[in-house]
Structures are given as C-alpha cells and as structure tokens.
Amino acid sequence: MTSDAIDPDFGPPLERTLAFDANAHARLPARADGAAPADTAFEGAAGLAEALYQALGYADAVSARRLCWCDADFAAWPLGDAAFVGVLTRWARGGARELVMVAAGYESIGRLHPRFLAWRRDFSHVVRCLVPEESHETELPTLWIDSADQAVRVFDREHWRGRAGFDRVDRQRAREDFDAIAQRATAGFATVTLGL
C-alpha cells in the first residue's frame, strides 16, 4: 500500500514530503512528520542532487521566505528535473518569496535545464539573478542557504563532497560567503532576450 491510499482503520494518507533516491533517480515519499532533514555529508553529483531535493522539500514544508543559491553555472544541480521544478513552483506560489541566484554565467542553464528556464520566465517576479563583478577572477563556491537556516555547502567540486543540514558553523560560513559575493554582484540572466 502506498501512502496515497486511504486505509479506513488508520485515517487519511500521510502528507508527502520530498526525498530523492539518487540510485533510481525517482521521487520517493520521505518523512511524513515534516521534520528537518538530518545533517549529513554527501559525495558525488547524485549526493548533491539528493541534498538539494531534501533542502527544497524542507524549505517548501516550512514556507521559507528566501532561498540563496550560488554556483559557477548550476550545471550539476537538478534544475531540469520535473519534480524539482514542481516543488519549486509550489514554494514560489506561497507568497512573498525570493530566490537569489549568483553564478559566473547562466548560459548552461538554457542548454542543460530548459524546464527551469521556462519556470524562471513564469516566476521572474520571484527570482533575482546576479553575476559577481570579479567572476572571471574568482571561483564561486557551490552553496545553498535559506531563511529556514539550512545550508548546503560543497567543499570539493571535483568530487562533489559537501555537507547539508543545520550545522551552525556551516550555515554561518555559507551566509558570509554568499553575502560577500552578492554585495559585489550586478543583475544578470535577463528573463527575455531582445533581438534586433
């Protein structure tokens, strides 16, 4: 029996929350109690994707007002996955939301994540895309922070090793890194490209 079925002896189905099975690349129901994901280390692109799914699911469940993402190009993020964009849509419709993205360039999003590109057009009022002024000189960190005090930080981009969760030290470092980069950034990634 799935959690979607109603069992007369046990009441209505449990509310679905996010989980990502990196091996099967399929959406699975996670903790029905809406509890925060555990602080965990991850490794590999699949581990990063799972950490981002968990972070987004929790941010949606607790109605986090602000998401801050930083990456050189977001190529390894699951932005093109229908399930990820679906949860991002639900989060964005919650009202008074803001997604701030910082990248050295956004060209790969159009190539690798066309679903997210379409989402970004539809939700341009929620998204602010920034490009740091010195992006050609400095390698950007890969991180996620949100107003629910979560942080996802990649420490080793070659092997995609990092940590996700609510560790105070990780969260503080991630916030300081993000703020320092965003303060020296300008708008980029136009919603509509005008041609002549």
N, C-alpha and C positions, 0 to 999 in steps of 0.2 A: 504494500500500500504506500502511496506517496503522501507527502504532507498536504497535497492539494485535495485529497479525498476527505469527505466528512464521515467520521465514524460516530454513529448515534450514541455509543457508550462513552465517548470521550469529547464530544463537543465539536466546535468548528476547527478548521485546519489551522495549523500554526502559521504565523506570518513568515513569509520567505525573506531571508536576507542573503547577501552575496557570499559566494565562495567561488574559487576558480581552481579547477583541477588542472594543473599545469601539464600533466601527462596526457590527459584526454582532450584538453582544450575545450571542455564543455562546462556549462554553468551547472552548479550544484547548489542545493539549499544548504545554508550554513546554520549558525547558532540561531535558534528560534527565540531566544531571550533578548536579542538585540544588544548583547554585551559587546564591549570593545574587543577587537582582535588582540591576541596576546602579543607582547613584544617578542619579535623574532628576528633572527638573522636570515638572510637569503643569499642565494648564489645562482648565477645564470640568468639568461633572459626570461626563462619561464618563472623563475623565482621572483624576479622583479615584477612581472605581469601579475602574479598571484598577490604580491604585496600591494600593488596599485588597485587591484579589484577589491581587496579587503578594505583598504583605506577609503575608497569611494563608497563602498557599501555602508561603512560606518558613518561617513560624513553625511550621506543621504539619510540614514536612520535617525541621526541626532539633529538633522537640519542645520549643519554647519553653514554659516553665512558666507565664508570666504575660503577659497582654495587658491594656493600659490604653488605653481609648478615651475621648475627650472630644468632645462636640459639643453645640450648643444643643438639638437634637431628633433627630438622626440621620436626618432625612428624606432627605438626599441619599446616604446610604450604601446599598450593595446588600444590606441585611439581609434583604430579601424574596426574593432570588434563591435558587432551589433549590440551585444549585451552590455558592454561598457558604455556605449553611446546611449543606450536605453536608460541606464541608471543615471548617467549624467543629465539626460533630459529631465527625468523626474526630479533630480536635485535642483536643476535650474528653474523649474516651474514652482519651486517652493516660495518664491517671492524674496525680494531684497537679497539676491545672490550676486557674488562676484567671483570670477575666475581670472586670476592674473597669471599670465604665462610669460616666461622670459626664455628666449632662445637666441643663439647666434644667427640663425636663419630659419625660415619656415618653408623653404622650398620642398623638403622631403615630405612634409605633411600632405601636400597636394598629390604627390606621387604614391605615397605608401598608405595614406589614411583618407581616401576620398569621402568616406562616411562622416568622419569628423569635420572635414572641410565643409560639407553641407550643413552639419549641425552648427558650425561656427557662424555660417551665414544666417541661419534662422535665429540664433541666440547671440547676435552681435552686441545686443544691449547688456549682456551679462559678462562678456569676455573683453579683457584688455590684454593685448599682445605687445610685449616690449622687446627691444633689441638693445643690449648694452653698448655704450659708445665705444668701448675698447674690446669688443667681441673678437676682433681679429688678433688681439694680443694675448688674451687670457682664455684658458679652457674653462667653460662653465661647469659647475657641479650638477649632478643629477639629484634633484630633491623634490619633495612634496611636503608642504606644511599646510595646515588648515586651522580654522578657528575652533575646532574641536580638540586642539592640542595634539594632533597626530603629526608624526614626521616619518618620512621615508627618505633615507639617505643612501646613496651609492658611494662607497669608499674606493672601489676598484672597478673602473669602467671596462677594463679589459676582460674581466671575468664576471662582471655584474655582481660583485659582492657588496652587500649592504645590510642595513638594519631598518626595521619598520616597527612602529609602535608609539608608545607614550613616554619613553625614557626622557627625563627632564634635560639631561645633558645633550643628547642628540637633537631634541627639539630646539633648545636654545641656540646651538651651533647652526642648525638649519635656518632658523629665523634670522640670525645675524648675517649669515651668508646671503640669504635671499634679499634682505633689506639693503645690504651694501650694494648688491648688483642692481636691484630695481631702482634705487635712487639715482644711479648714473645711467639710466636707460631712457630711450625715446620710443615713441609709438612705432610699431611695425606691423606687417601682415595685414594689409588692407582687406576688408571684407569683400569689396568689389574692385576688380581691376579695370580701370578705364582705358579704353584704346582710342586711337585717333583714326 
